[in-house]
Amino acid sequence: MFRKALMVCLLAWLVPGGGHFLLKKWGRGFLFLVAICVLFFMGVSMQGQLFGWTPGFFGFLKFFANLSLGLLYFLGTAMGWGVGNIHAYSYEYGNTYLYTAGLLNMLLVLDSFDIVAGRRT
């Protein structure tokens, strides 16, 4: 039980909807994958920033929200996306899309865990 829950949660964090795919919830998994990828690419295209570790409480929150994207975060930073342009009009909107995508992915990790634990179907 513990190993399965750990594997499902890890996959759910790395790949949006991945935990649901592993649990054979194909429709949910595909919907979540598309939704989070759309939010991510909209945030990056609006000149949003993928934050790294910065000191302070709010710096940690920004980093956590972005790191919650899993492989999308690592792909975005490796490809040089999400550098952010603070002078762009859409900068804050882009950041909001990126935060929302990451935190939504964290909710999907919790949802996957609840399904494995038998709290949800």
C-alpha positions in Angstrom: 0.0 0.0 0.0 2.7 2.5 1.0 4.9 1.7 -2.0 2.0 2.0 -4.4 0.9 5.3 -2.9 4.4 6.7 -3.0 4.8 5.7 -6.7 1.4 7.2 -7.6 2.2 10.4 -5.8 5.6 10.7 -7.3 4.3 10.1 -10.9 1.4 12.5 -10.2 3.9 15.2 -9.3 6.3 14.6 -12.2 3.7 14.3 -14.9 0.4 16.2 -14.6 -2.3 13.6 -14.6 0.2 10.8 -14.4 -1.1 9.4 -11.1 -4.5 9.2 -12.6 -3.1 7.4 -15.6 -1.4 4.9 -13.3 -4.7 4.3 -11.5 -6.4 3.8 -14.9 -8.5 6.9 -14.7 -7.8 7.7 -18.3 -10.3 10.5 -18.9 -9.4 12.4 -15.7 -5.7 12.0 -16.4 -5.9 13.3 -20.0 -8.1 16.2 -18.9 -5.7 17.2 -16.2 -2.6 16.8 -18.4 -4.1 19.1 -21.1 -5.4 21.7 -18.5 -2.1 22.0 -16.7 0.0 22.1 -19.9 -2.3 24.8 -21.3 -1.9 26.8 -18.1 1.9 26.3 -18.2 2.3 27.4 -21.8 0.0 30.3 -21.4 2.0 31.5 -18.4 5.3 31.1 -20.2 4.0 32.9 -23.3 2.8 35.8 -21.2 6.3 36.4 -20.1 5.8 34.8 -16.7 8.8 33.7 -14.6 9.7 30.3 -13.3 11.2 31.2 -9.9 14.2 29.4 -8.4 15.1 29.4 -4.8 15.0 32.9 -3.4 15.3 33.8 0.3 12.3 34.7 2.3 8.8 33.3 2.9 7.2 34.6 -0.3 10.3 33.5 -2.2 9.8 30.0 -0.9 6.1 30.1 -1.8 6.8 31.2 -5.4 9.5 28.5 -5.7 7.2 25.8 -4.3 4.3 26.7 -6.6 6.6 26.6 -9.6 8.4 23.4 -8.5 5.0 21.7 -8.1 4.8 21.6 -11.9 7.2 18.6 -11.9 8.9 17.9 -15.2 7.3 21.0 -16.8 9.4 23.1 -14.4 12.6 21.3 -15.1 11.9 21.4 -18.9 11.0 25.1 -18.8 14.2 26.0 -16.9 16.4 23.8 -19.1 15.0 25.3 -22.3 15.3 28.8 -21.0 11.6 29.4 -20.9 10.0 31.4 -18.0 12.8 33.9 -17.7 10.2 36.6 -17.2 10.1 40.1 -18.4 9.0 42.4 -15.6 8.4 45.2 -18.0 5.8 43.2 -20.0 2.2 44.1 -19.4 1.3 40.4 -19.0 4.1 39.5 -16.6 1.9 39.2 -13.5 -0.8 37.3 -15.5 1.8 34.9 -16.7 3.1 34.4 -13.1 -0.5 33.8 -12.0 -1.0 31.1 -14.6 2.2 29.4 -13.6 1.4 29.5 -9.9 -2.1 28.1 -10.7 -0.8 25.3 -12.8 1.6 24.2 -10.1 -0.8 24.4 -7.2 -3.4 22.6 -9.3 -0.9 19.8 -9.9 -0.4 19.6 -6.1 -4.1 19.1 -5.7 -3.9 16.3 -8.3 -1.2 14.6 -6.2 -3.5 14.7 -3.2 -6.4 13.5 -5.3 -4.3 10.6 -6.5 -3.3 9.7 -3.0 -7.0 9.8 -1.8 -7.9 7.4 -4.6 -5.1 5.0 -3.6 -6.0 5.3 0.1 -9.6 4.4 -0.8 -11.1 7.7 0.3 -12.3 8.4 -3.3 -13.2 6.3 -6.3 
